[in-house]
């Protein structure tokens, strides 16, 4: 046993020296000094394909309009205080490095966009342009973000944001954008973080430290015990008297790991297949949040249950309108789960896991469907699948790109959509003196996934947005147009139920 421990320590010391030498050689060869990119962020950096670029795309509708000069001034004052937005990415065999862009010019990142002058429907024209930009790669010679300002849009302005996923996840970017609004707080001063040297430190930094605050909440009632059990992995001597708790955590990990690995294939629909190289986006007018809350309270369901049921209903209705029989069919949507305290969102990077949610698109009765969604959501509470998926992304960042693609494509083959559901501010905000009237965003799809659905509550309303591959779903507006009728159907049936009987 002593010999094994000594051999392990010697191997670790050799590994640490090799790693340091590789990083030193890379920096020397490139003539660069910067911060190494985390393994999870590296995985997102390498995940771009011809069908899916790893960009988070958002749209702000502002009334009245704002000027290009005002937006540039606000970006200079607020956004550029985050190092990542002044740094470009340099890849090498060992990963990637964040390096200050010595030639940074804000003119390359805040550009004026003009919609066709003869466009009768400005929203449709804006949607077309957002779809085009979603498939236009960011310049790798510069920091991986860009804002496109349409100064004249429906009596105001529209601001399109494109930010590569390797910079941060959606929760972190919402925190960033909130610092840019009028009266927004400036980001806390950040010291440059030193990347962990050893494998043990890397595991602790990547898998255990995020399991605090919001992570425990995301995992439900089992979050506290899971956190304690993972801490035992860092100091096994403390875990001798808690072997039962550790065993329970191990069983949970094995069970949820098996569930991820053995996921059955989705039901075949026209939304699943080989995507092309063009995208379309669509969004609807907001649904009053109070109405959604009232329906949920009447049915003893959460707001989330109601909204997800509307998504399943809208997709099912869309497929039936195209002649598909949805009886008994289900599709899987990967839903991001935040794995960090919101107070730490300003640190950027990716700290989220993914949980697979199977949507019952074949259930036509809205009440039956919302209760089925609620049942499935309750089954996911306490699952460690988000944390395991986060670990998978971290491991993927260690692999060469072909191996990474092969690993992640296994999940993409079993998934039809990526879906986000984010609560935003209850009151409408202002930006450069204008009211932020509407806000939408879409996270990227990976592999062969061709559908993205976003749900965002903001300013008293709930906004639905869809981004789709043009080959698999050439008219996402047809899905969007089903959301409001599906909610109205649920509301009407709820009112017709025999209350108090």
N, C-alpha and C positions, 0 to 999 in steps of 0.2 A: 504493500500500500504506500509506504514511504517513498519507494522508488518511483511509483506512478505519479505521486504528487510532485516530486522533484522534476520528473520528465515533463509534466504538464507546465510547471513554472518556466522551465527552460524553453519549451516550445513557445510559450507566450512572450517571453523576452525576445526571442528571435523574431516572432511575428511583429512585435512592436517596432523593432529596429528596421525590419524590412519595410513596414508601412511608412515610417518616418523618412527612410531613404528614398522611397518612391515619391512621396510628396515633395521632398527637397529637390529631387531630380526633375520632377514635373515643373516646379516653380522656376528652377534654374534654366531649364530648356526653353520655357516660354518667356522668361524674363519678367515674370509676374509675381506679385505678392497680393494675396487676397484671402478670402474665407472659403474653405471647402464647403461645397454644397452637401446637405444631408442626403442620406441614401434614399429616403422617401421622395424628396424633391427631385433627386436625380432620376428616379423611376418615372416621374411625371414629365421631366424634360425629354426623355427618350421615347415617350409614348406616342409622339406625333406620327400620323400615317396620312396617306393621300386622301383617305375618306374622313378622317377625324383629326383635327388639330386640337391640341390640348390648351385651348384658350377659354377663359371665362369671359363671356360677352354680356354686356349690360346696356340698357338704354334709360336715359333720364329725359322726361318731357318737362320742359320749363316754361312757365308763363308769368310775366312777359318774357321776351327774348333776352339773351345775354350776348355780349360781344366776345370775339376771339381774344382780345387783349385782356378782358376781365378774367376769362378762364385761365389764360397763361399766368396771370398774376397770382391767382388763387393756387394753381398747381405749384408755382415756384415757392409760395409761402408755406404751403401745407404738405403737399404730397412728397416733395423732394427732401423733406426731413427724414423720410424713410430711406435708408441706404440702398435698399433693393431697387428703387426706382431710378437710382443714379449709377447702377452697376450693370455691366454686361456679363454674359456667361461664356467661359472658355472651357471647352470639353477636352478631355485627354483620356488615355487608356484606363486610368484609375477612377474616373468620375468626372467631376466638373468643379469649377472655381468661380466665385463671385469676384469680379474685378472692377474697380472704379473706371468709368468711361471718361477718359481724359478729354475726349472731343464731344462731350455731351452738349446737345443743342436742343432746346425745348421746341424749336420749330419742327423738329423731326417727330415729335411726340404729341403735339397738340395741333391738329391740322383742320382746315376748313373743308367741309363736305357740302356739296350742292346736289339737291335732288332734281330730277328732270322738270323743266319749267312747265311742260304741258301735262304734267301728271294731274288727273282729275281727283284721284284719291291719294292724298299725301301720306296717310298711314300705310297704305299698300306699297307706295314707293319707298317709304322708310323701311318697311319690313323686307322688301327686296334687297335694299342696300345692306341691311344688317346680315341677311343670309349670305350675300357675296363676301362681306368682310369676315364672316365666320370661317371662310375657307381661304382667306388670304394670309399667308404666313407672315409672322413678324420678322423684322430684319435681325438676324442673329449677330450682326456687328454692333448692335446697339442694345440698350436695356429693353427687355421684352414686354413692352406695353405701348399703347397708343390710344389717344382720344380723338374722336372725329366729331367736330361741331357743325351741326346744321343750324346756321344762324336764323333762318326763316322757316319755321315749321308750324303750321296751323295757328298762326298768330303769336307764336312764341319761338322757342328753340328746342332742338333735340341734341343730346350729347350721347354718343356711342362710345363705350369703353371696351377695349380689348386688352386683356392681361393674361399672360401665360400662367398656367397652373403651377409651374415650378416656383413662382414667386410666393404664392399663398393660396390657401383654400378659400371657399366662398365666405365662411364666417369671418375670417381674418380680413378679407377685402371689404366686407360690409363695414367692419370697424374702421378701416382706413378711409372709406368714402364718407363715413360720418364725421371724421375730423375735417373734411373739406367743406361741409355745409356752413352757413352763416351761424356764428356762435359755437361752432364745434370746438371741442378741446384739442389742443395740440398733442401729438403723440409723446409719450414719455421718452426721456433721453435713454438711449440704448448703448450699452457697452458691447464691444465686439466679442462674440462668443468664441471660445477656443474649442475646436472639434475634439471629442474624446479620442484618446489614443488606443485604449485596449478594447478587446471584444466585450469584456464584462461591463465596462463603462458604457459602451455603445448600446448594449442591451438595456441597461438601466435607463439610459437617456432616451432611447427610442420607444421602449415598451412599458416601462414601469412608471417613470416620472409623469407621463401624460395622464395616468390613471388617478387623477385628483379632481376635486370640484365637480365640474360638469360631467366628467367621465363617470363618476359614481352615480350621478343623477341619471345619465343616459342609460346605464345598465340596470336601473331600477333598484329594487330592494336588495338584490344580491350584490350590489356594487361595493358596499362596505367590506363584506367578507372577501370578495375577490381582491380588493385592494390590499387587505391585510395578508392574504395568501401570497400574492405576488411579492410583497415585501419580504416574505420568508425566503423567497428564492435568492434574495440578495445576501441574506445572512442565515444559512441553514441551521447554525447552532441555536438560534432563537426559535427555530421551528420544531425542535425535538418534542416539546410538550404540546404542539398544535398539529400533530400529524393528521388528525381527522379532518381538520379544516383544510389542510393542504391537499389531502386526498379528494375532498369534495371539489376543490378548485380544479384539480387535475382531471377529475371525471367531467366537469363542466367543459374544460378545454377540449378534451377528447371528443365529447359528444357534439359540441358545436363545430369542432374541426371536421368531424365526419359529415355533419349536415352540409357544410360548405363544399366539401370534396365530392359528395355523392348527390348533389342537387340534380333532380331529373331535368330533362330538356323541357323548354317551353312548348306550349301548344303551337303548332304551325299556323301562322297568319301572314297576311301580305305585309305586315310591318317588320317581319324578320327575313333576312336574306343577306345577300352581298350588297353593301352600299356602294354608291357611286362617288362622285367628287364634287357634288353641289348640294347646298342646303337651302331650306326655306324656313322662315320663322313667322309666327303669328301670335297675337295676344288679343284678349277681350277687355271690355270695360269691367271695372271692379264690381264685385258682388258685395253688398253691405255686410260687414263682419257681424253686426248685431243680429241679422237674420240667420246667419250660419250658427251663431252661438245659441239662438233660441231653439232652432231645430235640434241641435245636439242635446240641449238640456231636456227637451221634451222626450227624446228617445233614449236618454241616459247614456249618451255617447259623447266622446270628446269632439272638439272642433276638427281635430286632425282626422278622426274617423269619418266625419261627414265629408270633408274635402277629398280624402282618398277614395271614398265611395263614388263621388262625382267623377273623379278621374277614371275609375274603372267603368262607370256607366257611359261616359263620353267616348272612350275608346271602343267599348262594345257596340255602341250605337253607330259609330263610324264604320266599323267592320261590317255590320249588318246592312248598312246603306250601300255597301259595295258588294253585296250578294254573299257574304260569308255567313255560315251557320256557326254561331258562337256557343251553342248549347254545350255545357260542360267544359268550356275552354277557360284557361288561365294563362296569364303572362306574368313574367317575373320582372320587377323593377328593382334596381339597386338604389338604395336610399342612403345618402351620406349621414353619418352620426358624428356630431362634434365630440372630440376627445381632449378638450382643454378648457380651463376656466375662461370665461369670456373676458375677464380682466387681463388675460395674457394674449388676447387675439392680436394686439398691436405688434407682437413679435414676428408676425408673418410665418411663412413656412406652411407645411401641410400637417395638420394634426387631426385627422378624422378617419373614421373607419367606415365600412360599408355593410349594410344589412340587407339581405334579399327579402323583398316583400312580394308575395304572390297575389296579384289582383284578380278577383273573380269576375272577369269581363262577361262571362256567360250567364250571370244572374241578372235577370231583367227587372225583377221586383225591387224597387229602391230600398224598402225597409229591410227585406231579407238580405240585400247586398250590404247595407251599412252594418248590420249585426255580424255578418260574416267577416267584414273588414275589421270590426272591433275584436272579434275572436282571434284573428290572426295577429293583430297588433299586440294583444295581451300575451300571446305565445312567445313573442319576441322579447318581452320584458325580461331582464335578467340575463339575456344571451350575451356571450362573449364574442359573438361573431364579428362585431365592429372592430374589437381589439385585434382579433386574429387577422382580419382583412388588412388592418393597418400594418401588422407585422409582415404580412405577405408582401405589401408594397415596399417595405423596408428591405426585405430579402431580395426583391426584384431589382432594387437599385444596386445591389452588389453584383448582379449578373451581367454578362455581355448582352447586347441588345437582342440577338436571336433567341437566347434562352429566356430573357425577360418577356419577349413577345409570346413565346410558346406558353409560358406560365399564365399570363394574363388573358390570353385568348381562350383558355379553358373556361373562364368565367364569362367572357363575352358571348360565347356560343350558347350559354344557358340563360341569357338575359335579352329582353326585348327593349327595355328603356332604362334610362337613368332619371331619377325623379328627386327633386329638392323641395323642401317645405320649410320656409324660413319666416319667422315672425319679425316684422320690421317696426319702426316707430308708429305709435298710435296717432300722433298728430303730424300733419304735413310740415315739411321742412322748407327752408329757403336756401338758395344757392346764388351767390353774387347778386343778391337783391331780388331774385325771381323766386316764385313758388315752385317747388318740386312737385308737379301735379301727378305724374305717374312714374313708376320705376319698375323695370323688369330686368331679369338676368337669367342666363342659361349656363349651366356647367357643361363641360364637354362630355361626349360619349367616347368610349374606347373600343378598339378592335372593330368588330362588325356591327356594333350596336348603332342603330340608325334613328332612335327617337329619344328626345329629352323633354321632360315636363317640369316646369317650375311653378311653384305656388308661393306667393309672397303677400303677406298681409302688410298694409301700409295705409296710414291716414284714414282708418275706419273702413277700408275696403279690402277685398281679397282679389288679387290679380293672378290669373292663369296665363301661362305662356307655353308655347310648344316650339321646339326646333326639330326639324326632321330632315332626313336624307331625301333628296328629290327623287331618287329612283324608287325607294321603298314607300314614301308617302309624299307625293308631289303637291298635295294641298293640305297643309296642316291647319289652315283656317277652318276646314270642315270638321276637324276634331274640336277646335276651340269653340265653334258655334254650337257644339253639343253640351258644353259645360253648364251654361245658364238654364237650358231646358231640363237637364238632369237634376239640378238643384231645385228648380221650380216644381218638378214632379215629386221630389222627396218632401218638399214643404207642404204641398197640397195633400199628399197621402197622410202625412203626419197630422194635419188638421182634421182629417176624416176618421182618424182612429177613435175607438170608443173610450175616450178618457173618462176616468172615474167610475167605470162599470164594475 
